[in-house]
Amino acid sequence: MKRTPKRQKQEIVIIFWTDAAMHGVDQMSTKEAQSRQLVEGIAVGFLVYEDKKRINIALDYFPEDEEYRCVNTYPKSGIKKIVRKLVIVNKE
């Protein structure tokens, strides 16, 4: 008998966010230090969890085991925009 794969919904997100920047250990003038900026980042992954304060996304998803790998947590306070895409994953 052939098994019918189960269909499972997963959300993929693209996060546009602002992060802290490290400017090295070299000496610099006050003017140079004051001119340093934050950096803008883009992260893409499977949505694992989201609430008012944070969002967790994963690089990899394993539907057969319903497990994630390479999970990162981002504070909502630094996120400028989230793009969402719902995908259907077949689970054998």
Helices and strands as residue ranges (DSSP letters): E 6-19, H 30-34, E 39-50, E 54-62, E 67-75, G 76-78, E 79-91
